[in-house]
């Protein structure tokens, strides 16, 4: 089946970054915003991680947004729910400064634009652990806009997380796609290559490779954006 749709991961794929550097910088900015409201740094960061774990373990019974805030409120108290607007304000404003913890690769935006010009659909398949406002902010650092994508996954519109195959299945169902007509591009061997389990083609972008389990990367088509575009062109032409 011919490829009609390419799914792109964001962090470490379209947006170059060192995950640890970005996370540390992000938490620093977040605490500078909310500490004056009485949030103690260690307990708050632990609560964010616990909420993130709850999203990753989400079984589809609720949105990832609900999974996060339910766990967050269990740790910091139900009164923390009233501060959701404060967090959204952070993602729309102060979070912009986290751009300094990321790189920029113009080849990423050009790859998306080249595919779209050819008539290929593109999806932003970033792990949906951020709110939409935070996802839009990060995406714009790449030189792209949310409107460039058929769908952007966020914690509001998803009920699963990578590497659960149901995350990818939810995208397919929502867009009425077959796995065989999709290519998933990402830098995380565990999270992104999991799309292969459903029958999607995959490409492992190695510029900011994450391979926590030390798997053989040679098992996947891989390389930088130049190699990606060569691989996509062959898929698009139907020659492989």
N, C-alpha and C positions, 0 to 999 in steps of 0.2 A: 504494500500500500504506500502511495506517495505521501511524503511528509507535507502536512498543511499548516502545522502549528509548532512553534518553538517555545518552550517554557524556560525562562531564565531565573536562576537564583540571583539574589542581589548582593548580600555581604560577601566579599571575597571573590565575586564573579563579575558583575557589572560594576561594582564598587570595590576597588582594591583596598584591603585593610589587613592589619595584623589584629586578629580577634582579641587577644589579651590587651593590647594597647588601646583599642577602641573601647572595650568594656570598662577598663579602669578610668579612662577619660570621661566616658558617659556617666558613670556613677558619681564622679567628682562634680560634674555639672548638675546632676539631679539633686545631690545633697545640698549644694549651694542654694538651690531653689527652694527646697522644702524643709531644710533644717530650721529656718526661722519660724516655721509653723509647729515646731516641737518634735519633729521626727529625729530620733536618735540614729546616727549613721549605721552602726553595725546591725542593729535590729532591723532597720528598714531594708538594708541591702540583703540581709538574710531572707526577709519577707518577699522581696522581689524574686530572688532565686527560687524560693519555695513556690511562688505563684507561677514562675516559668516552668518548673517541674510539673506542676498541676496541668498546665497546658499541654506539655509533651505527653502526659499520661491520659489526656482527655479521651474518653471512649465514644465521643459523639453525642452524648446525652445533653450537652449544653455547648454554647459557643466558647471559644477560647477566652474571650473577654470575661464571661461569667466565671469560668474556671479560675482565671487569674485573680479576680477581685474577691471571690469567695475565700480563697486561700489567704490572700493578703489581709483580708478583714479578720480572719480567724486568728492571725498572729498579732496584728496591730489594733484590733478592736473595730467594731462595726462603725464607729464614728469616722474611720478613715475613708469610708465610701463617699462621704460628703466632699472629699477632696479630689474626686475624679476630674472635675473641671480644672483644678490646679495642675494636675499631671498633663492634661491635654494642652494647657497653656504653655507648659514647659516644652513639650514636643514641637509646638508651633513657633516657639521663640528661642529660648536659651539653648535648646538642642541643636540649633543651627551651628553653634560653636564647635560641635563635635566633628564638623567637617575637617578640622585641623588634624584629627586623628586618622584620617583616611587618605588614600592616594587618589589619583585620577588617571584613567586610561581612555583617551579619546577613541581608541579602537572599539570600546564597548558600545558607546552610543552609535558609532558608525555601523557596527554589526547589526544592531537592531534596525536601523534605518534602511540598510541594504536589504535585509530580509523583507521588510514591509514594502519597499519599492517593488520587489519581485512579486508581491501578492501574498506573502506568507503572513499568517497571524502570529502575534507574539503575546505571551502571558508572563506577568511578573509573578513567579512562583517562589517568593521569599518565604522562609519559615514564618508562619503567622503568629508571632509572639509580640508584635508591636501593634499599637493602634494605627488606624489609617493615617492620622495626621503625622505620626512619626515615620511611617513608611513613605509617605509623599515627600517629606523633608529629605530623607536619605536618597530617594530616587532622583530628586532634582540635582543632587551633587554630581550625578553622572552626566548631566546635560540632557536628560530625558524628562518627560512629563508623564503623569499617570494616564493621560489621554492617549499616549502612544501604545497603550496595552489594552488588550481585550478584557483582561481581568487582572487585578492586583490583589493578592491574598493578604488579609490582615486579621488581627485577632477578633474583629467584629464579625467577619463573614465566613469564618472557618470553624470547624468542630474537631479538627485533627491537626497534628503537627508531623513534620518529618521526624524520623524516617518511616512513620507508619504509612503503609501503602494506601490506606484509606484517605490520606491527605490528597494524594494524586487522583484517587478514584473520585473524590468529591469534585475536583476540577473537571475531570472528564464528564461527569454526569451533568454538571452545571452548564457546560458549554456544548453538550451533545457531541462529544468527540470520541473516537476510538483510540485506544492506546497506541495502536500501530501507525497512526498518522501523526504522532507527536515525537519531538526530540526534546529531552531535558538536558539543559546545560548548567553545570554547577561545579563548585570547587571542593565540595565535601564528599568524600567517598561513601560514608555511611548514609548521610542524609539525602544527597542528590542522586546517587546511583541506585538508590532503592526504587526509583521509578521503573527500572528495568524489570522488576518483579511483575509488573502489570503488562509488560510487553512494549513499553516505550523504548525508542532508541535513546541512547545517552551519549554525552560527551563530557569528559572530565577536564575542566579548565585548571591547569596546574600552576598558574601564576601565583596564587595564594592558597596552595594546596593544604587541605585538612585531611589527614589520614590517621586518625587516632588509633585504629586497630592494626595499622601496618599492613594493610591488604596490598596485593599485587596490583599496582595501577596499570600495568600492561594488559590487564584483563579488559580494559575499556579504551575506546578511542580517546585520545588525550592530547594535550598540548596547549599552546596559547591561542590568541584570537585568529592569527593567520591560519593555523591548522584547523580551528573550528570552522572558519569560512570555507575552507577547501572541502571539509567533510560535509558541511551543510549543502554546498553547491552540488555535490554528487548525489546527496539524498533528494534534493529539490529536482534534479534532472531525472531521478529514478535510475541512475546508473549503479547504485549499490542498495 
